[in-house]
């Protein structure tokens, strides 16, 4: 069975919203779109249910019939057809599909489709900001779920994901990391120094806005380790990725998104501005040199 994709899930959620706004339940919508259709071309309630959660394929004709039945505007129809077509296209990460977990594939797709990303990490530098050597050290330490033979591939994946930050259609990465992330030595001193140099470069070039939460700010809000993805379409709800020992969890419900947005905003409010964070990177680099 084909894996679900974030694009298919986004499409399904928007179809469900349109159906509910039109006042249809699933059976009623199926009746409306199947009127006058041959049996083999009909959409069952079970199929529609799967479409709405991104678990079933939807062709252009089926989508057109659904959108006509719910009275969608031409702009909405064009936008959702584009999303449907993109859901059918394999992304660059599909070449890794046989070797990586479905959840990792979904997180890559989230990053590729997001207009903007907000992240909060309390123990390490965010993966989208890591150097290759720093990333390798982190990945090699994840022995509970990473096979030694997969390390090179996972490092390569992480580096490729970072290219999204330079795309013209990407709205920006806002990251909050803690001072502990800067002082917790990952790998050798040379690895840490190179990582700090990269953070300096990112700040100076404006590739991302990285804010450091200093020790003197007292207890940090939450445990961190999450990303909030926002999409260009206003109808698309935000999605949260929470990293943990068992891999990443993806949350699309309002309650966890609201809770983690609150945590991110609280951390950002306590953190140093990006330019002041630059001074802290340089201070820690000097300490490494002594």
C-alpha atoms as an extended CHARMM CRD file, in Angstrom:
* protein
*
       290  EXT
         1         1  UNK       CA              0.0000000000        0.0000000000        0.0000000000  PROA      1               0.0000000000
         2         2  UNK       CA              1.2810000000        3.4720000000       -0.8620000000  PROA      2               0.0000000000
         3         3  UNK       CA              2.3780000000        5.6180000000        2.0360000000  PROA      3               0.0000000000
         4         4  UNK       CA              0.2620000000        8.5460000000        3.0910000000  PROA      4               0.0000000000
         5         5  UNK       CA              1.7300000000       11.9140000000        2.2180000000  PROA      5               0.0000000000
         6         6  UNK       CA              1.3760000000       15.2460000000        3.9560000000  PROA      6               0.0000000000
         7         7  UNK       CA             -0.0210000000       16.7230000000        0.7440000000  PROA      7               0.0000000000
         8         8  UNK       CA             -2.7110000000       14.0400000000        0.5420000000  PROA      8               0.0000000000
         9         9  UNK       CA             -3.5870000000       14.6440000000        4.1900000000  PROA      9               0.0000000000
        10        10  UNK       CA             -3.7830000000       18.4020000000        3.6400000000  PROA      10              0.0000000000
        11        11  UNK       CA             -6.0170000000       17.8490000000        0.6190000000  PROA      11              0.0000000000
        12        12  UNK       CA             -8.2520000000       15.4880000000        2.5580000000  PROA      12              0.0000000000
        13        13  UNK       CA             -8.6500000000       17.9180000000        5.4510000000  PROA      13              0.0000000000
        14        14  UNK       CA             -9.6770000000       20.7020000000        3.0940000000  PROA      14              0.0000000000
        15        15  UNK       CA            -12.1970000000       18.4480000000        1.3520000000  PROA      15              0.0000000000
        16        16  UNK       CA            -13.6800000000       17.5890000000        4.7390000000  PROA      16              0.0000000000
        17        17  UNK       CA            -13.9240000000       21.2940000000        5.6500000000  PROA      17              0.0000000000
        18        18  UNK       CA            -15.7020000000       22.0680000000        2.3740000000  PROA      18              0.0000000000
        19        19  UNK       CA            -18.0800000000       19.1450000000        2.8560000000  PROA      19              0.0000000000
        20        20  UNK       CA            -18.9760000000       20.2450000000        6.3760000000  PROA      20              0.0000000000
        21        21  UNK       CA            -19.4410000000       23.8720000000        5.3100000000  PROA      21              0.0000000000
        22        22  UNK       CA            -21.8120000000       22.6870000000        2.5780000000  PROA      22              0.0000000000
        23        23  UNK       CA            -23.8500000000       20.8090000000        5.1960000000  PROA      23              0.0000000000
        24        24  UNK       CA            -23.1890000000       17.3040000000        3.8450000000  PROA      24              0.0000000000
        25        25  UNK       CA            -22.3300000000       14.1980000000        5.7890000000  PROA      25              0.0000000000
        26        26  UNK       CA            -20.1920000000       11.6700000000        3.9270000000  PROA      26              0.0000000000
        27        27  UNK       CA            -23.1420000000        9.5890000000        2.7020000000  PROA      27              0.0000000000
        28        28  UNK       CA            -24.9200000000       12.6760000000        1.3830000000  PROA      28              0.0000000000
        29        29  UNK       CA            -21.8520000000       13.9010000000       -0.4750000000  PROA      29              0.0000000000
        30        30  UNK       CA            -21.3220000000       10.4750000000       -2.0320000000  PROA      30              0.0000000000
        31        31  UNK       CA            -24.9370000000       10.4570000000       -3.1860000000  PROA      31              0.0000000000
        32        32  UNK       CA            -24.4870000000       13.8960000000       -4.7660000000  PROA      32              0.0000000000
        33        33  UNK       CA            -21.2590000000       13.1120000000       -6.6110000000  PROA      33              0.0000000000
        34        34  UNK       CA            -22.3630000000        9.6530000000       -7.7410000000  PROA      34              0.0000000000
        35        35  UNK       CA            -25.6320000000       10.7970000000       -9.3290000000  PROA      35              0.0000000000
        36        36  UNK       CA            -25.6400000000        9.7320000000      -12.9810000000  PROA      36              0.0000000000
        37        37  UNK       CA            -22.2830000000        7.9710000000      -12.6870000000  PROA      37              0.0000000000
        38        38  UNK       CA            -21.5460000000        4.3830000000      -13.6130000000  PROA      38              0.0000000000
        39        39  UNK       CA            -20.9520000000        2.1200000000      -10.6480000000  PROA      39              0.0000000000
        40        40  UNK       CA            -17.2470000000        1.7270000000      -11.4160000000  PROA      40              0.0000000000
        41        41  UNK       CA            -16.8350000000        5.5120000000      -11.3680000000  PROA      41              0.0000000000
        42        42  UNK       CA            -18.6830000000        6.0270000000       -8.0900000000  PROA      42              0.0000000000
        43        43  UNK       CA            -17.0750000000        7.0000000000       -4.7890000000  PROA      43              0.0000000000
        44        44  UNK       CA            -18.1680000000        4.9900000000       -1.7620000000  PROA      44              0.0000000000
        45        45  UNK       CA            -18.5280000000        6.3940000000        1.7460000000  PROA      45              0.0000000000
        46        46  UNK       CA            -15.5890000000        4.2380000000        2.8180000000  PROA      46              0.0000000000
        47        47  UNK       CA            -13.4390000000        5.6070000000        0.0210000000  PROA      47              0.0000000000
        48        48  UNK       CA            -14.4120000000        9.1950000000        0.8340000000  PROA      48              0.0000000000
        49        49  UNK       CA            -13.5660000000        8.5790000000        4.4700000000  PROA      49              0.0000000000
        50        50  UNK       CA            -10.0740000000        7.4510000000        3.4410000000  PROA      50              0.0000000000
        51        51  UNK       CA             -9.6810000000       10.3990000000        1.0620000000  PROA      51              0.0000000000
        52        52  UNK       CA            -10.4190000000       12.8080000000        3.9000000000  PROA      52              0.0000000000
        53        53  UNK       CA             -7.5290000000       11.4230000000        5.9610000000  PROA      53              0.0000000000
        54        54  UNK       CA             -5.1300000000       11.1700000000        3.0260000000  PROA      54              0.0000000000
        55        55  UNK       CA             -5.2500000000        7.3760000000        2.8930000000  PROA      55              0.0000000000
        56        56  UNK       CA             -6.8120000000        6.9280000000       -0.5590000000  PROA      56              0.0000000000
        57        57  UNK       CA             -5.9030000000        8.2140000000       -3.9940000000  PROA      57              0.0000000000
        58        58  UNK       CA             -8.1270000000       10.8450000000       -5.5860000000  PROA      58              0.0000000000
        59        59  UNK       CA             -8.0760000000       11.4680000000       -9.3250000000  PROA      59              0.0000000000
        60        60  UNK       CA             -8.7930000000       14.7860000000      -11.0400000000  PROA      60              0.0000000000
        61        61  UNK       CA            -12.3120000000       13.7980000000      -12.1310000000  PROA      61              0.0000000000
        62        62  UNK       CA            -13.3270000000       12.6880000000       -8.6490000000  PROA      62              0.0000000000
        63        63  UNK       CA            -11.9980000000       15.9010000000       -7.1400000000  PROA      63              0.0000000000
        64        64  UNK       CA            -13.8680000000       17.9830000000       -9.7100000000  PROA      64              0.0000000000
        65        65  UNK       CA            -17.1390000000       16.2130000000       -8.8860000000  PROA      65              0.0000000000
        66        66  UNK       CA            -16.6150000000       16.7220000000       -5.1530000000  PROA      66              0.0000000000
        67        67  UNK       CA            -15.8080000000       20.4090000000       -5.5560000000  PROA      67              0.0000000000
        68        68  UNK       CA            -18.8100000000       20.9600000000       -7.8060000000  PROA      68              0.0000000000
        69        69  UNK       CA            -21.1050000000       19.2700000000       -5.2910000000  PROA      69              0.0000000000
        70        70  UNK       CA            -19.8890000000       21.4070000000       -2.3810000000  PROA      70              0.0000000000
        71        71  UNK       CA            -20.0060000000       24.6180000000       -4.4270000000  PROA      71              0.0000000000
        72        72  UNK       CA            -16.2940000000       25.4080000000       -4.2660000000  PROA      72              0.0000000000
        73        73  UNK       CA            -15.0910000000       28.5720000000       -5.9960000000  PROA      73              0.0000000000
        74        74  UNK       CA            -12.9220000000       28.4610000000       -9.1090000000  PROA      74              0.0000000000
        75        75  UNK       CA             -9.9240000000       29.6580000000       -7.1110000000  PROA      75              0.0000000000
        76        76  UNK       CA            -10.4280000000       26.9370000000       -4.5120000000  PROA      76              0.0000000000
        77        77  UNK       CA            -10.8620000000       24.3160000000       -7.2160000000  PROA      77              0.0000000000
        78        78  UNK       CA             -7.6520000000       25.3790000000       -8.9610000000  PROA      78              0.0000000000
        79        79  UNK       CA             -5.7210000000       25.4350000000       -5.6930000000  PROA      79              0.0000000000
        80        80  UNK       CA             -6.8870000000       21.9870000000       -4.6150000000  PROA      80              0.0000000000
        81        81  UNK       CA             -6.2450000000       20.4700000000       -8.0320000000  PROA      81              0.0000000000
        82        82  UNK       CA             -2.6730000000       21.7490000000       -7.7990000000  PROA      82              0.0000000000
        83        83  UNK       CA             -2.3550000000       20.1790000000       -4.3600000000  PROA      83              0.0000000000
        84        84  UNK       CA             -3.8740000000       16.9070000000       -5.6180000000  PROA      84              0.0000000000
        85        85  UNK       CA             -1.4060000000       16.7640000000       -8.5100000000  PROA      85              0.0000000000
        86        86  UNK       CA              1.5130000000       17.4910000000       -6.1850000000  PROA      86              0.0000000000
        87        87  UNK       CA              0.3820000000       14.7010000000       -3.8710000000  PROA      87              0.0000000000
        88        88  UNK       CA              0.8690000000       12.3200000000       -6.7980000000  PROA      88              0.0000000000
        89        89  UNK       CA              4.4080000000       13.4990000000       -7.4970000000  PROA      89              0.0000000000
        90        90  UNK       CA              7.3370000000       11.8020000000       -5.7520000000  PROA      90              0.0000000000
        91        91  UNK       CA              9.5690000000       14.2460000000       -3.8850000000  PROA      91              0.0000000000
        92        92  UNK       CA             13.3560000000       14.1180000000       -3.9610000000  PROA      92              0.0000000000
        93        93  UNK       CA             13.2160000000       12.1960000000       -0.6760000000  PROA      93              0.0000000000
        94        94  UNK       CA             11.3310000000        9.2980000000       -2.2960000000  PROA      94              0.0000000000
        95        95  UNK       CA             14.6480000000        7.7470000000       -3.3260000000  PROA      95              0.0000000000
        96        96  UNK       CA             15.2370000000        7.1220000000        0.3770000000  PROA      96              0.0000000000
        97        97  UNK       CA             11.7730000000        5.6160000000        0.9770000000  PROA      97              0.0000000000
        98        98  UNK       CA             12.9150000000        1.9740000000        1.0720000000  PROA      98              0.0000000000
        99        99  UNK       CA             15.3860000000        2.8020000000        3.8380000000  PROA      99              0.0000000000
       100       100  UNK       CA             13.6520000000        5.2910000000        6.1370000000  PROA      100             0.0000000000
       101       101  UNK       CA             10.6110000000        5.2100000000        8.3890000000  PROA      101             0.0000000000
       102       102  UNK       CA              7.3750000000        6.6920000000        7.0780000000  PROA      102             0.0000000000
       103       103  UNK       CA              7.3650000000        9.3260000000        9.8280000000  PROA      103             0.0000000000
       104       104  UNK       CA             10.7710000000       10.6400000000        8.7540000000  PROA      104             0.0000000000
       105       105  UNK       CA              9.5290000000       10.8340000000        5.1860000000  PROA      105             0.0000000000
       106       106  UNK       CA              6.5270000000       12.8580000000        6.3620000000  PROA      106             0.0000000000
       107       107  UNK       CA              8.7180000000       15.2780000000        8.3230000000  PROA      107             0.0000000000
       108       108  UNK       CA             10.8630000000       15.8920000000        5.2400000000  PROA      108             0.0000000000
       109       109  UNK       CA              7.7380000000       16.6100000000        3.2030000000  PROA      109             0.0000000000
       110       110  UNK       CA              6.5080000000       18.9850000000        5.9080000000  PROA      110             0.0000000000
       111       111  UNK       CA              9.7140000000       20.9730000000        5.6540000000  PROA      111             0.0000000000
       112       112  UNK       CA              9.5490000000       21.0880000000        1.8720000000  PROA      112             0.0000000000
       113       113  UNK       CA              5.9620000000       22.3590000000        1.7830000000  PROA      113             0.0000000000
       114       114  UNK       CA              6.0380000000       24.7290000000        4.7540000000  PROA      114             0.0000000000
       115       115  UNK       CA              6.1050000000       28.4570000000        4.1510000000  PROA      115             0.0000000000
       116       116  UNK       CA              7.7210000000       29.0460000000        7.5450000000  PROA      116             0.0000000000
       117       117  UNK       CA              9.0890000000       26.9470000000       10.4020000000  PROA      117             0.0000000000
       118       118  UNK       CA              9.4580000000       27.7300000000       14.1000000000  PROA      118             0.0000000000
       119       119  UNK       CA             11.6100000000       25.4760000000       16.2650000000  PROA      119             0.0000000000
       120       120  UNK       CA             12.5110000000       25.1660000000       19.9380000000  PROA      120             0.0000000000
       121       121  UNK       CA             15.3640000000       22.9710000000       21.1800000000  PROA      121             0.0000000000
       122       122  UNK       CA             16.7660000000       22.8550000000       24.7000000000  PROA      122             0.0000000000
       123       123  UNK       CA             19.6020000000       20.3270000000       24.4890000000  PROA      123             0.0000000000
       124       124  UNK       CA             21.1080000000       20.4340000000       20.9850000000  PROA      124             0.0000000000
       125       125  UNK       CA             21.2850000000       22.7550000000       18.0040000000  PROA      125             0.0000000000
       126       126  UNK       CA             18.2900000000       22.3090000000       15.6980000000  PROA      126             0.0000000000
       127       127  UNK       CA             18.9190000000       19.8260000000       12.8680000000  PROA      127             0.0000000000
       128       128  UNK       CA             18.1810000000       22.4110000000       10.1700000000  PROA      128             0.0000000000
       129       129  UNK       CA             21.1190000000       24.4460000000       11.5200000000  PROA      129             0.0000000000
       130       130  UNK       CA             23.6640000000       21.6980000000       12.1270000000  PROA      130             0.0000000000
       131       131  UNK       CA             27.0170000000       21.1920000000       10.4400000000  PROA      131             0.0000000000
       132       132  UNK       CA             27.6700000000       17.8230000000        8.8610000000  PROA      132             0.0000000000
       133       133  UNK       CA             30.0810000000       16.7260000000       11.6140000000  PROA      133             0.0000000000
       134       134  UNK       CA             27.7670000000       17.8760000000       14.4010000000  PROA      134             0.0000000000
       135       135  UNK       CA             24.8580000000       16.0470000000       12.7470000000  PROA      135             0.0000000000
       136       136  UNK       CA             26.9390000000       12.9050000000       12.3510000000  PROA      136             0.0000000000
       137       137  UNK       CA             27.8410000000       12.9130000000       16.0440000000  PROA      137             0.0000000000
       138       138  UNK       CA             24.1860000000       13.3280000000       17.0540000000  PROA      138             0.0000000000
       139       139  UNK       CA             22.9720000000       10.6220000000       14.6770000000  PROA      139             0.0000000000
       140       140  UNK       CA             25.7020000000        8.1780000000       15.7110000000  PROA      140             0.0000000000
       141       141  UNK       CA             24.6640000000        8.6190000000       19.3430000000  PROA      141             0.0000000000
       142       142  UNK       CA             21.0930000000        7.4940000000       18.5320000000  PROA      142             0.0000000000
       143       143  UNK       CA             22.0440000000        3.8360000000       18.7350000000  PROA      143             0.0000000000
       144       144  UNK       CA             18.6200000000        2.7380000000       19.9300000000  PROA      144             0.0000000000
       145       145  UNK       CA             17.1300000000        3.1700000000       16.4690000000  PROA      145             0.0000000000
       146       146  UNK       CA             19.9320000000        4.0260000000       14.0190000000  PROA      146             0.0000000000
       147       147  UNK       CA             21.8750000000        1.2170000000       12.3660000000  PROA      147             0.0000000000
       148       148  UNK       CA             25.5650000000        2.0280000000       11.8260000000  PROA      148             0.0000000000
       149       149  UNK       CA             25.1380000000        1.3610000000        8.1090000000  PROA      149             0.0000000000
       150       150  UNK       CA             22.4480000000        4.0830000000        7.9010000000  PROA      150             0.0000000000
       151       151  UNK       CA             24.4590000000        6.9130000000        9.4580000000  PROA      151             0.0000000000
       152       152  UNK       CA             25.9020000000        8.2880000000        6.2030000000  PROA      152             0.0000000000
       153       153  UNK       CA             22.4840000000        8.2650000000        4.5360000000  PROA      153             0.0000000000
       154       154  UNK       CA             20.8030000000       10.0520000000        7.4630000000  PROA      154             0.0000000000
       155       155  UNK       CA             23.5220000000       12.7070000000        7.5730000000  PROA      155             0.0000000000
       156       156  UNK       CA             23.0970000000       13.2410000000        3.8310000000  PROA      156             0.0000000000
       157       157  UNK       CA             19.3330000000       13.5680000000        4.2870000000  PROA      157             0.0000000000
       158       158  UNK       CA             19.7570000000       16.1450000000        7.0390000000  PROA      158             0.0000000000
       159       159  UNK       CA             22.0880000000       18.2360000000        4.8950000000  PROA      159             0.0000000000
       160       160  UNK       CA             19.7170000000       18.0760000000        1.9190000000  PROA      160             0.0000000000
       161       161  UNK       CA             16.8080000000       19.2140000000        4.0880000000  PROA      161             0.0000000000
       162       162  UNK       CA             18.7330000000       22.3710000000        4.9710000000  PROA      162             0.0000000000
       163       163  UNK       CA             18.6820000000       23.5010000000        1.3300000000  PROA      163             0.0000000000
       164       164  UNK       CA             15.0350000000       24.4400000000        1.8050000000  PROA      164             0.0000000000
       165       165  UNK       CA             16.1210000000       27.4580000000        3.8790000000  PROA      165             0.0000000000
       166       166  UNK       CA             17.6010000000       29.0990000000        0.7730000000  PROA      166             0.0000000000
       167       167  UNK       CA             14.5620000000       28.6260000000       -1.4870000000  PROA      167             0.0000000000
       168       168  UNK       CA             12.9040000000       31.8010000000       -2.7540000000  PROA      168             0.0000000000
       169       169  UNK       CA              9.4300000000       30.6190000000       -1.7320000000  PROA      169             0.0000000000
       170       170  UNK       CA             10.4540000000       29.8450000000        1.8520000000  PROA      170             0.0000000000
       171       171  UNK       CA              9.2970000000       32.4480000000        4.3540000000  PROA      171             0.0000000000
       172       172  UNK       CA             11.8900000000       31.7960000000        7.0230000000  PROA      172             0.0000000000
       173       173  UNK       CA             13.0790000000       29.7200000000        9.9590000000  PROA      173             0.0000000000
       174       174  UNK       CA             12.8020000000       31.1410000000       13.4700000000  PROA      174             0.0000000000
       175       175  UNK       CA             14.6930000000       28.9880000000       15.9450000000  PROA      175             0.0000000000
       176       176  UNK       CA             15.0520000000       29.1820000000       19.7110000000  PROA      176             0.0000000000
       177       177  UNK       CA             17.9210000000       27.2270000000       21.2200000000  PROA      177             0.0000000000
       178       178  UNK       CA             19.2950000000       27.3580000000       24.7430000000  PROA      178             0.0000000000
       179       179  UNK       CA             22.6980000000       28.3770000000       26.0050000000  PROA      179             0.0000000000
       180       180  UNK       CA             23.0390000000       24.7710000000       27.1190000000  PROA      180             0.0000000000
       181       181  UNK       CA             22.9190000000       23.7570000000       23.4450000000  PROA      181             0.0000000000
       182       182  UNK       CA             25.9790000000       25.9130000000       22.8190000000  PROA      182             0.0000000000
       183       183  UNK       CA             27.9500000000       24.6990000000       25.8220000000  PROA      183             0.0000000000
       184       184  UNK       CA             27.0120000000       21.0190000000       25.6870000000  PROA      184             0.0000000000
       185       185  UNK       CA             29.9700000000       19.5950000000       23.7930000000  PROA      185             0.0000000000
       186       186  UNK       CA             28.8920000000       17.4260000000       20.8900000000  PROA      186             0.0000000000
       187       187  UNK       CA             31.9190000000       15.6940000000       19.4230000000  PROA      187             0.0000000000
       188       188  UNK       CA             35.3220000000       17.3370000000       19.6400000000  PROA      188             0.0000000000
       189       189  UNK       CA             36.0810000000       20.9820000000       20.3450000000  PROA      189             0.0000000000
       190       190  UNK       CA             36.7150000000       21.3990000000       16.6320000000  PROA      190             0.0000000000
       191       191  UNK       CA             33.2300000000       20.0830000000       15.8540000000  PROA      191             0.0000000000
       192       192  UNK       CA             31.6740000000       22.4950000000       18.3540000000  PROA      192             0.0000000000
       193       193  UNK       CA             33.6860000000       25.4360000000       17.0850000000  PROA      193             0.0000000000
       194       194  UNK       CA             32.6310000000       24.7340000000       13.5050000000  PROA      194             0.0000000000
       195       195  UNK       CA             29.0110000000       24.5310000000       14.6420000000  PROA      195             0.0000000000
       196       196  UNK       CA             29.2630000000       27.8930000000       16.3870000000  PROA      196             0.0000000000
       197       197  UNK       CA             30.8950000000       29.3750000000       13.2980000000  PROA      197             0.0000000000
       198       198  UNK       CA             27.9530000000       28.1460000000       11.2390000000  PROA      198             0.0000000000
       199       199  UNK       CA             25.4970000000       29.8060000000       13.6340000000  PROA      199             0.0000000000
       200       200  UNK       CA             27.4630000000       33.0440000000       13.2520000000  PROA      200             0.0000000000
       201       201  UNK       CA             27.3190000000       32.7390000000        9.4710000000  PROA      201             0.0000000000
       202       202  UNK       CA             23.5870000000       31.9810000000        9.4790000000  PROA      202             0.0000000000
       203       203  UNK       CA             22.9250000000       35.0700000000       11.6020000000  PROA      203             0.0000000000
       204       204  UNK       CA             25.1810000000       37.3640000000        9.5870000000  PROA      204             0.0000000000
       205       205  UNK       CA             23.6850000000       36.2230000000        6.2730000000  PROA      205             0.0000000000
       206       206  UNK       CA             20.1130000000       36.2350000000        7.5630000000  PROA      206             0.0000000000
       207       207  UNK       CA             19.4930000000       32.6350000000        6.4950000000  PROA      207             0.0000000000
       208       208  UNK       CA             17.4800000000       32.1040000000        9.6860000000  PROA      208             0.0000000000
       209       209  UNK       CA             16.6300000000       33.9960000000       12.8600000000  PROA      209             0.0000000000
       210       210  UNK       CA             18.2680000000       32.0790000000       15.7050000000  PROA      210             0.0000000000
       211       211  UNK       CA             17.5820000000       33.2220000000       19.2640000000  PROA      211             0.0000000000
       212       212  UNK       CA             19.4740000000       31.9100000000       22.2880000000  PROA      212             0.0000000000
       213       213  UNK       CA             17.7370000000       31.4420000000       25.6210000000  PROA      213             0.0000000000
       214       214  UNK       CA             20.4510000000       32.2880000000       28.1870000000  PROA      214             0.0000000000
       215       215  UNK       CA             21.0120000000       30.6050000000       31.5300000000  PROA      215             0.0000000000
       216       216  UNK       CA             20.0890000000       33.7260000000       33.4870000000  PROA      216             0.0000000000
       217       217  UNK       CA             16.5070000000       33.5900000000       32.2270000000  PROA      217             0.0000000000
       218       218  UNK       CA             15.8070000000       30.8970000000       34.7980000000  PROA      218             0.0000000000
       219       219  UNK       CA             13.5500000000       27.8950000000       34.1520000000  PROA      219             0.0000000000
       220       220  UNK       CA             12.9950000000       27.4170000000       30.4520000000  PROA      220             0.0000000000
       221       221  UNK       CA              9.4590000000       27.0210000000       29.1230000000  PROA      221             0.0000000000
       222       222  UNK       CA              8.8180000000       23.3650000000       28.3090000000  PROA      222             0.0000000000
       223       223  UNK       CA             11.2800000000       20.6950000000       27.2510000000  PROA      223             0.0000000000
       224       224  UNK       CA             11.6640000000       21.7930000000       23.6430000000  PROA      224             0.0000000000
       225       225  UNK       CA             12.4390000000       19.4400000000       20.7970000000  PROA      225             0.0000000000
       226       226  UNK       CA              9.6530000000       20.4720000000       18.4320000000  PROA      226             0.0000000000
       227       227  UNK       CA              8.9790000000       22.2120000000       15.1260000000  PROA      227             0.0000000000
       228       228  UNK       CA              5.8690000000       24.1360000000       14.0600000000  PROA      228             0.0000000000
       229       229  UNK       CA              5.1740000000       24.1760000000       10.3180000000  PROA      229             0.0000000000
       230       230  UNK       CA              3.0510000000       26.8880000000        8.6860000000  PROA      230             0.0000000000
       231       231  UNK       CA              1.8090000000       26.6450000000        5.1010000000  PROA      231             0.0000000000
       232       232  UNK       CA              1.1480000000       29.2570000000        2.4040000000  PROA      232             0.0000000000
       233       233  UNK       CA             -2.5400000000       28.3940000000        2.1000000000  PROA      233             0.0000000000
       234       234  UNK       CA             -4.6170000000       29.9880000000        4.8620000000  PROA      234             0.0000000000
       235       235  UNK       CA             -6.9370000000       26.9720000000        4.7960000000  PROA      235             0.0000000000
       236       236  UNK       CA             -4.0520000000       24.7260000000        5.8430000000  PROA      236             0.0000000000
       237       237  UNK       CA             -3.7770000000       24.2850000000        9.5940000000  PROA      237             0.0000000000
       238       238  UNK       CA             -0.3350000000       24.3170000000       11.1630000000  PROA      238             0.0000000000
       239       239  UNK       CA              1.3540000000       21.0010000000       11.9180000000  PROA      239             0.0000000000
       240       240  UNK       CA              3.6700000000       20.1940000000       14.8230000000  PROA      240             0.0000000000
       241       241  UNK       CA              6.5460000000       17.7110000000       14.8800000000  PROA      241             0.0000000000
       242       242  UNK       CA              7.7790000000       16.5870000000       18.3010000000  PROA      242             0.0000000000
       243       243  UNK       CA             11.1120000000       14.7700000000       18.4440000000  PROA      243             0.0000000000
       244       244  UNK       CA             11.7970000000       12.0590000000       21.0010000000  PROA      244             0.0000000000
       245       245  UNK       CA             13.6570000000        8.8430000000       21.7110000000  PROA      245             0.0000000000
       246       246  UNK       CA             11.2130000000        6.8770000000       19.5620000000  PROA      246             0.0000000000
       247       247  UNK       CA             11.4870000000        9.2350000000       16.6140000000  PROA      247             0.0000000000
       248       248  UNK       CA              9.2140000000       12.0760000000       15.5640000000  PROA      248             0.0000000000
       249       249  UNK       CA              5.5330000000       12.4130000000       16.3650000000  PROA      249             0.0000000000
       250       250  UNK       CA              3.3210000000       14.4980000000       14.0710000000  PROA      250             0.0000000000
       251       251  UNK       CA              0.3280000000       16.3470000000       15.5190000000  PROA      251             0.0000000000
       252       252  UNK       CA             -2.3850000000       18.0830000000       13.5210000000  PROA      252             0.0000000000
       253       253  UNK       CA             -5.0340000000       18.6640000000       16.2030000000  PROA      253             0.0000000000
       254       254  UNK       CA             -5.6870000000       22.1190000000       17.5900000000  PROA      254             0.0000000000
       255       255  UNK       CA             -4.8990000000       21.3710000000       21.2470000000  PROA      255             0.0000000000
       256       256  UNK       CA             -1.2440000000       20.2270000000       20.9080000000  PROA      256             0.0000000000
       257       257  UNK       CA             -0.5750000000       22.8950000000       18.2890000000  PROA      257             0.0000000000
       258       258  UNK       CA             -1.9230000000       25.6200000000       20.6010000000  PROA      258             0.0000000000
       259       259  UNK       CA              0.0370000000       24.2910000000       23.5790000000  PROA      259             0.0000000000
       260       260  UNK       CA              3.3530000000       24.1440000000       21.7380000000  PROA      260             0.0000000000
       261       261  UNK       CA              2.7830000000       27.5030000000       20.0590000000  PROA      261             0.0000000000
       262       262  UNK       CA              2.3540000000       28.9690000000       23.5440000000  PROA      262             0.0000000000
       263       263  UNK       CA              5.5900000000       27.2830000000       24.6760000000  PROA      263             0.0000000000
       264       264  UNK       CA              7.4770000000       28.5630000000       21.6370000000  PROA      264             0.0000000000
       265       265  UNK       CA              6.2380000000       32.1230000000       22.1400000000  PROA      265             0.0000000000
       266       266  UNK       CA              7.1660000000       31.9990000000       25.8290000000  PROA      266             0.0000000000
       267       267  UNK       CA             10.6750000000       30.7890000000       24.9740000000  PROA      267             0.0000000000
       268       268  UNK       CA             11.0930000000       33.3840000000       22.2330000000  PROA      268             0.0000000000
       269       269  UNK       CA             10.0310000000       36.1630000000       24.6080000000  PROA      269             0.0000000000
       270       270  UNK       CA             12.8300000000       35.1940000000       27.0220000000  PROA      270             0.0000000000
       271       271  UNK       CA             15.4790000000       34.6050000000       24.3650000000  PROA      271             0.0000000000
       272       272  UNK       CA             18.0870000000       37.0460000000       23.1220000000  PROA      272             0.0000000000
       273       273  UNK       CA             17.5300000000       38.7820000000       19.7770000000  PROA      273             0.0000000000
       274       274  UNK       CA             19.4000000000       37.1220000000       16.9320000000  PROA      274             0.0000000000
       275       275  UNK       CA             22.1270000000       39.7940000000       16.8200000000  PROA      275             0.0000000000
       276       276  UNK       CA             22.7440000000       39.5850000000       20.5740000000  PROA      276             0.0000000000
       277       277  UNK       CA             22.8670000000       35.8010000000       20.2710000000  PROA      277             0.0000000000
       278       278  UNK       CA             25.7490000000       36.3120000000       17.8440000000  PROA      278             0.0000000000
       279       279  UNK       CA             27.8190000000       37.7870000000       20.6790000000  PROA      279             0.0000000000
       280       280  UNK       CA             27.1790000000       34.7000000000       22.7980000000  PROA      280             0.0000000000
       281       281  UNK       CA             28.3670000000       32.3870000000       19.9960000000  PROA      281             0.0000000000
       282       282  UNK       CA             31.6120000000       34.3340000000       19.8340000000  PROA      282             0.0000000000
       283       283  UNK       CA             32.0440000000       34.2040000000       23.6050000000  PROA      283             0.0000000000
       284       284  UNK       CA             31.6700000000       30.4280000000       23.6700000000  PROA      284             0.0000000000
       285       285  UNK       CA             34.0530000000       30.1000000000       20.7080000000  PROA      285             0.0000000000
       286       286  UNK       CA             36.7180000000       32.0240000000       22.6320000000  PROA      286             0.0000000000
       287       287  UNK       CA             36.2090000000       29.7270000000       25.6150000000  PROA      287             0.0000000000
       288       288  UNK       CA             36.7420000000       26.7070000000       23.3620000000  PROA      288             0.0000000000
       289       289  UNK       CA             40.0140000000       28.2110000000       22.1440000000  PROA      289             0.0000000000
       290       290  UNK       CA             41.4680000000       28.5890000000       25.6480000000  PROA      290             0.0000000000
